[in-house]
Amino acid sequence: MPTVAARRSRAVTLLILATMVWGLSFPIIKTLGLIQRQLLPGSGTWLVTACTVAPRFLVAGVLLALWGARDLSRLTWLEAKQGAGLALFAGLGLLLQVDGLQSTAASVSAFLTQLYAVLIPLYVALRTRRRPTAAVLVACVLVVAGVAVLGRVEWGAVRLGRGELETIAGSLFFMAQILWLERKEFAGNGVLRTSTVMFLVLGGAFAAGALVLAPQASALVVLVSSPGWVGLTLLLTAACTVFCFVVMNACQPKVTATEAGLIYALEPVSASALALVLPAVFSAWTGIAYANEVPTWHLLVGGALLTAANVVVLRPWVRAAAQTAV
């Protein structure tokens, strides 16, 4: 039977894998937005967001519901509560992040979004009245430096306007999502049942938003007629929704919220690396103009700093798992 250290080590490995896969969502979502603006000229940012988020979560929810149809009949109040809470925090975080991005630089948005990696240890310290360990403090500094380098943040451009404040608020909701998973009252919840509720609530809310924002409901049918839009939406659903969220919902409770926040800070590394090759692939497939990003020293240095942050904070658990395996 696996030891506690071995189970935590496995959870960390799966969370890192899910974070790397999550990076795939950025070039996919960018491509979906370009396709939608080509098929539905005049689509506003909110409509693009709703049409990107709604189908991935609705399809994911239906797939999980069909997969565990018998199991779903055993849904408990606590599982419904946890799933609805996750949907609420994730949905509000996405809304604020997207709207904030309209009035601030992408690099500043990426930098401020990752603030939850630093805010979580501070919140935990206040809640438990214990100072963060030296390893956590060092890791937080490395995360701030890594995201700043990776995002090419120009400090003179950072100001607390509407976009910046909305992005910070969005980061707080993402932090709340991580902390919500850690609540002890949810320890006995079924991951698939909880994830099904989360997906259906989140997908339903954004679907309603899409219907309200669309000039005509029939206009949304145009998107389904595009093989590229459908194919990328299915890829986004399978890889970045079903796989990533189920893994996160299952494995995150096995690590601390602080560790989870630092692991998720690796997301910009994956997104930046994939943006070097996938845009051209997606462009050739869908017929839109989306150029690959160019590799720079920012990617190498920023990625190294974020990786170092994870090594610093996770090394004790990896070492413990290795010792018990011997």
BELZI-V698534 format. One record per residue. N is the residue number from 1. RES is the residue in one small letter. PHI is phi in whole degrees, -180 to 180 (999 if undefined). OMEGA is omega as a letter, one per 20 degrees, with the letter a starting at -180 (* if undefined). NEAR is the number of other ideal C-beta (glycine too) atoms within 10 Angstrom. Layout:
n=[N | N]
res=[RES | RES]
phi=[PHI | PHI]
omega=[OMEGA | OMEGA]
near=[NEAR | NEAR]
//
This chain:
n=[1 | 2 | 3 | 4 | 5 | 6 | 7 | 8 | 9 | 10 | 11 | 12 | 13 | 14 | 15 | 16 | 17 | 18 | 19 | 20 | 21 | 22 | 23 | 24 | 25 | 26 | 27 | 28 | 29 | 30 | 31 | 32 | 33 | 34 | 35 | 36 | 37 | 38 | 39 | 40 | 41 | 42 | 43 | 44 | 45 | 46 | 47 | 48 | 49 | 50 | 51 | 52 | 53 | 54 | 55 | 56 | 57 | 58 | 59 | 60 | 61 | 62 | 63 | 64 | 65 | 66 | 67 | 68 | 69 | 70 | 71 | 72 | 73 | 74 | 75 | 76 | 77 | 78 | 79 | 80 | 81 | 82 | 83 | 84 | 85 | 86 | 87 | 88 | 89 | 90 | 91 | 92 | 93 | 94 | 95 | 96 | 97 | 98 | 99 | 100 | 101 | 102 | 103 | 104 | 105 | 106 | 107 | 108 | 109 | 110 | 111 | 112 | 113 | 114 | 115 | 116 | 117 | 118 | 119 | 120 | 121 | 122 | 123 | 124 | 125 | 126 | 127 | 128 | 129 | 130 | 131 | 132 | 133 | 134 | 135 | 136 | 137 | 138 | 139 | 140 | 141 | 142 | 143 | 144 | 145 | 146 | 147 | 148 | 149 | 150 | 151 | 152 | 153 | 154 | 155 | 156 | 157 | 158 | 159 | 160 | 161 | 162 | 163 | 164 | 165 | 166 | 167 | 168 | 169 | 170 | 171 | 172 | 173 | 174 | 175 | 176 | 177 | 178 | 179 | 180 | 181 | 182 | 183 | 184 | 185 | 186 | 187 | 188 | 189 | 190 | 191 | 192 | 193 | 194 | 195 | 196 | 197 | 198 | 199 | 200 | 201 | 202 | 203 | 204 | 205 | 206 | 207 | 208 | 209 | 210 | 211 | 212 | 213 | 214 | 215 | 216 | 217 | 218 | 219 | 220 | 221 | 222 | 223 | 224 | 225 | 226 | 227 | 228 | 229 | 230 | 231 | 232 | 233 | 234 | 235 | 236 | 237 | 238 | 239 | 240 | 241 | 242 | 243 | 244 | 245 | 246 | 247 | 248 | 249 | 250 | 251 | 252 | 253 | 254 | 255 | 256 | 257 | 258 | 259 | 260 | 261 | 262 | 263 | 264 | 265 | 266 | 267 | 268 | 269 | 270 | 271 | 272 | 273 | 274 | 275 | 276 | 277 | 278 | 279 | 280 | 281 | 282 | 283 | 284 | 285 | 286 | 287 | 288 | 289 | 290 | 291 | 292 | 293 | 294 | 295 | 296 | 297 | 298 | 299 | 300 | 301 | 302 | 303 | 304 | 305 | 306 | 307 | 308 | 309 | 310 | 311 | 312 | 313 | 314 | 315 | 316 | 317 | 318 | 319 | 320 | 321 | 322 | 323 | 324 | 325 | 326]
res=[m | p | t | v | a | a | r | r | s | r | a | v | t | l | l | i | l | a | t | m | v | w | g | l | s | f | p | i | i | k | t | l | g | l | i | q | r | q | l | l | p | g | s | g | t | w | l | v | t | a | c | t | v | a | p | r | f | l | v | a | g | v | l | l | a | l | w | g | a | r | d | l | s | r | l | t | w | l | e | a | k | q | g | a | g | l | a | l | f | a | g | l | g | l | l | l | q | v | d | g | l | q | s | t | a | a | s | v | s | a | f | l | t | q | l | y | a | v | l | i | p | l | y | v | a | l | r | t | r | r | r | p | t | a | a | v | l | v | a | c | v | l | v | v | a | g | v | a | v | l | g | r | v | e | w | g | a | v | r | l | g | r | g | e | l | e | t | i | a | g | s | l | f | f | m | a | q | i | l | w | l | e | r | k | e | f | a | g | n | g | v | l | r | t | s | t | v | m | f | l | v | l | g | g | a | f | a | a | g | a | l | v | l | a | p | q | a | s | a | l | v | v | l | v | s | s | p | g | w | v | g | l | t | l | l | l | t | a | a | c | t | v | f | c | f | v | v | m | n | a | c | q | p | k | v | t | a | t | e | a | g | l | i | y | a | l | e | p | v | s | a | s | a | l | a | l | v | l | p | a | v | f | s | a | w | t | g | i | a | y | a | n | e | v | p | t | w | h | l | l | v | g | g | a | l | l | t | a | a | n | v | v | v | l | r | p | w | v | r | a | a | a | q | t | a | v]
phi=[999 | -60 | -76 | -60 | -63 | -67 | -65 | -66 | -63 | -65 | -63 | -61 | -60 | -68 | -66 | -64 | -62 | -62 | -65 | -65 | -67 | -59 | -60 | -64 | -65 | -67 | -66 | -66 | -63 | -61 | -65 | -60 | -64 | -66 | -63 | -64 | -69 | -77 | -82 | -125 | -56 | 92 | -63 | -77 | -60 | -64 | -67 | -60 | -62 | -62 | -73 | -87 | -79 | -57 | -65 | -65 | -81 | -65 | -64 | -61 | -64 | -65 | -61 | -66 | -65 | -70 | -63 | -116 | -56 | -67 | -66 | -66 | -67 | -96 | -56 | -103 | -60 | -66 | -69 | -65 | -64 | -65 | -62 | -67 | -65 | -62 | -64 | -62 | -67 | -65 | -64 | -65 | -61 | -65 | -60 | -67 | -64 | -66 | -67 | -64 | -66 | -71 | -128 | -150 | -68 | -60 | -66 | -67 | -61 | -63 | -64 | -70 | -62 | -78 | -62 | -62 | -64 | -93 | -70 | -61 | -59 | -66 | -64 | -63 | -63 | -68 | -69 | -94 | 59 | -128 | -70 | -61 | -69 | -61 | -62 | -66 | -63 | -63 | -62 | -63 | -63 | -65 | -65 | -59 | -66 | -63 | -67 | -63 | -69 | -63 | -86 | 54 | -68 | -97 | -59 | -69 | -90 | -82 | -143 | -93 | -91 | -59 | -62 | -66 | -67 | -66 | -66 | -63 | -63 | -62 | -62 | -65 | -71 | -65 | -63 | -62 | -62 | -66 | -68 | -62 | -67 | -83 | -60 | -65 | -65 | -98 | -57 | -94 | -71 | -81 | -64 | -66 | -66 | -63 | -65 | -61 | -62 | -58 | -63 | -68 | -66 | -65 | -64 | -64 | -64 | -73 | -65 | -62 | -63 | -64 | -66 | -72 | -82 | -68 | -60 | -146 | -61 | -66 | -65 | -69 | -65 | -58 | -63 | -68 | -79 | -95 | -59 | -65 | -64 | -66 | -62 | -69 | -65 | -66 | -65 | -62 | -69 | -70 | -82 | -94 | -114 | -62 | -64 | -64 | -71 | -66 | -63 | -64 | -66 | -85 | -96 | -61 | -63 | -86 | -125 | -80 | -61 | -62 | -63 | -62 | -60 | -71 | -63 | -66 | -68 | -75 | -53 | -63 | -65 | -63 | -61 | -67 | -67 | -68 | -69 | -78 | -129 | -72 | -54 | -65 | -63 | -66 | -65 | -64 | -76 | -102 | 82 | -105 | -99 | -146 | -83 | -64 | -80 | -99 | -65 | -137 | -67 | -61 | -65 | -68 | -70 | -62 | -64 | -65 | -66 | -68 | -65 | -62 | -60 | -70 | -62 | -61 | -85 | -100 | -55 | -59 | -73 | -64 | -63 | -64 | -65 | -65 | -67 | -74 | -79 | -74]
omega=[a | r | r | a | a | r | r | r | r | r | r | a | a | r | r | r | r | r | r | r | r | r | r | a | a | r | r | a | r | r | r | r | r | r | a | a | r | a | a | a | r | r | r | a | a | a | r | r | a | a | r | a | a | a | a | a | r | r | r | r | r | r | r | r | r | a | a | a | a | a | a | r | r | a | a | r | a | r | r | r | a | a | r | r | r | r | a | a | r | a | r | r | r | a | a | a | a | a | r | a | a | a | r | a | a | a | r | r | r | a | a | r | a | r | a | r | r | a | a | r | r | r | r | r | r | a | a | a | r | r | r | r | r | a | r | r | r | a | r | r | r | r | r | a | a | r | r | r | a | a | r | a | r | a | r | a | a | r | a | r | a | a | a | a | r | r | r | r | r | r | r | r | r | r | r | r | r | a | r | r | a | a | a | a | a | a | a | a | r | a | a | r | r | a | r | r | a | a | a | r | a | r | r | a | a | r | r | r | r | r | r | a | a | r | r | r | a | a | a | r | a | a | a | r | a | r | r | r | a | a | r | r | r | r | r | a | a | a | a | r | a | a | a | a | r | r | a | a | a | a | a | r | a | r | r | r | r | r | a | r | r | r | a | r | r | a | a | r | r | a | a | a | a | r | r | a | a | a | r | r | a | r | r | a | a | r | r | a | a | a | r | r | a | r | a | r | r | a | a | a | r | r | r | a | r | r | r | r | r | r | a | a | a | a | a | a | r | r | a | r | r | a | r | a | a | *]
near=[4 | 12 | 13 | 12 | 18 | 16 | 15 | 21 | 23 | 14 | 21 | 21 | 14 | 17 | 24 | 18 | 14 | 23 | 23 | 17 | 16 | 22 | 21 | 18 | 22 | 19 | 22 | 20 | 19 | 17 | 23 | 26 | 18 | 20 | 22 | 20 | 15 | 16 | 15 | 17 | 7 | 7 | 21 | 11 | 13 | 16 | 21 | 21 | 23 | 25 | 25 | 25 | 25 | 22 | 25 | 27 | 27 | 19 | 19 | 26 | 25 | 15 | 16 | 26 | 17 | 10 | 13 | 17 | 9 | 7 | 14 | 17 | 8 | 10 | 17 | 13 | 7 | 16 | 23 | 17 | 17 | 25 | 25 | 16 | 20 | 26 | 23 | 18 | 22 | 21 | 21 | 17 | 22 | 18 | 21 | 22 | 21 | 21 | 18 | 24 | 20 | 13 | 14 | 21 | 17 | 10 | 18 | 23 | 23 | 23 | 23 | 26 | 24 | 26 | 20 | 27 | 30 | 24 | 17 | 26 | 23 | 13 | 18 | 18 | 16 | 9 | 9 | 9 | 6 | 9 | 10 | 18 | 14 | 9 | 15 | 23 | 16 | 15 | 28 | 24 | 14 | 23 | 25 | 19 | 16 | 25 | 27 | 21 | 20 | 26 | 22 | 16 | 18 | 11 | 7 | 6 | 11 | 16 | 9 | 9 | 11 | 12 | 20 | 20 | 15 | 22 | 26 | 17 | 17 | 25 | 23 | 18 | 19 | 25 | 21 | 19 | 22 | 21 | 18 | 17 | 22 | 17 | 14 | 7 | 9 | 19 | 9 | 9 | 23 | 19 | 18 | 18 | 22 | 28 | 27 | 27 | 25 | 30 | 28 | 20 | 21 | 28 | 24 | 15 | 18 | 24 | 18 | 12 | 19 | 23 | 13 | 11 | 17 | 16 | 11 | 8 | 10 | 8 | 15 | 21 | 9 | 12 | 20 | 11 | 9 | 18 | 10 | 19 | 22 | 13 | 13 | 22 | 23 | 13 | 16 | 24 | 22 | 15 | 16 | 21 | 28 | 21 | 17 | 21 | 23 | 20 | 20 | 24 | 21 | 19 | 24 | 23 | 19 | 17 | 21 | 18 | 20 | 24 | 23 | 26 | 29 | 28 | 25 | 24 | 27 | 23 | 22 | 24 | 23 | 19 | 21 | 21 | 16 | 20 | 20 | 15 | 12 | 21 | 20 | 12 | 13 | 23 | 17 | 10 | 13 | 19 | 12 | 18 | 8 | 19 | 9 | 15 | 16 | 8 | 12 | 13 | 8 | 15 | 20 | 13 | 14 | 22 | 19 | 15 | 21 | 27 | 16 | 16 | 27 | 21 | 13 | 19 | 25 | 22 | 11 | 12 | 18 | 15 | 12 | 16 | 20 | 12 | 10 | 13 | 11 | 4]
//
